[in-house]
Amino acid sequence: FFFQASNPGQFENDGDVLWQRGRVPETIVYHGRVGINTDAPDEALVVCGNAKVMGRVMHPSDSRAKQNIREVDTNEQLRRITQMRLVEYDYKPEFASVMGIKNT
């Protein structure tokens, strides 16, 4: 992650200092939502476009974050699946165009 400011250490005006140096070396912290290729992020980080990761991405669902992983009774799980409500849908055109989705 790289960015450059015309006046290092200051962004916008002194009253709006949202970017800070992180506690860990070579990090920055922003208190708010960050948008890349969007000026209206609705989550902590919104990237409209492709993202290239040169390292690891760890997600809470990652097996490295879990313990006590064990097999379950597949018959019971299949019974539960048959009780699920399954749906098909199309994205709303205004959402699809903003997100760059061609096949809605």
N, C-alpha and C positions, 0 to 999 in steps of 0.2 A: 504494500500500500504506500503510495507516494503522492504527496501534494506539495505545492509550493505557494507561499504567500508573498506578496510584494513587501510586506512588513512583518517578518518572522515574529511569531509570538502573539500577533494581534490579528483578529478577524472581525470584519465589519467595524464596530466601534468598541471602545473599552467596556461598555455596559453589556455587550452581547458576547462575552467570552465563553463560548461553549466548548471549544477545542482545548484540550489540556494535554500536557505530556503525561504518559502513563507511568505507573510505578515500575513496570518492567522496562529495562532499557530498549530503546528504539521502538517505542509504541506511542500512540496518541489515543486519546479518549474523546468522544463526542457525546454530550448529554442531550440526546434527542434522536430523531429519525434521520437516516442518511439515505439519499436517493442518488443512484447512478443512472444517468440518462432519463431521469424523471425529476420534476420539481414538486411532486406530490406523493412522497412515500407514505404508505399507510401501515408500515411495519418498521421495526428497528433498522432493517437494511432491506432496500428494494433495489434490485439490479434489473433494468430493462435492457436486455441484450445478453450476449454470451459472457460467461465468466470462465476464466482459465485458472485452474488451481495447480500450482507446481509442488504442492506438499499434500498433506493429509487433510481430509475433512472428517471431523468427528461429530457424530450426531447422537442424540440420546438413545437412538435405536441401535447404535453400533455395538457389536458383541464385546468390544473392548471395555464398554461401560457397564457390563452386566456380570452377574455371578449367579450361581445355583441354577444354571440352565439345564433343563431336563425334558425328556420326551413326555408327551401328554397322550391321553386316550383318544385316538383318532375317531372312534365311533361317536364319542361324546361331542367332539369338536364338529364333526359333520352334522350332527343333529342341531347344534347351535347355528351353524351356517345356514341350514334350511329355514331357520326362523328369521333370518336377516331380510330386510327390505332392500332389494337391488333396483337401481334406476339407471336409465340412460339420459343424457342431457346434451344440449348445445349451449355453448357460451353465448352470452349476449353480445351482439355485434360491437357495441361501444367498448366492452371489456376486451374482446378479442383484438380489436385494432390497437388499443393502447398497449397490450401485452405482446403484440407482434405474432399472434396466433393466426395462421392462415386457414387451417382446417378446423372449423368450429364444431 
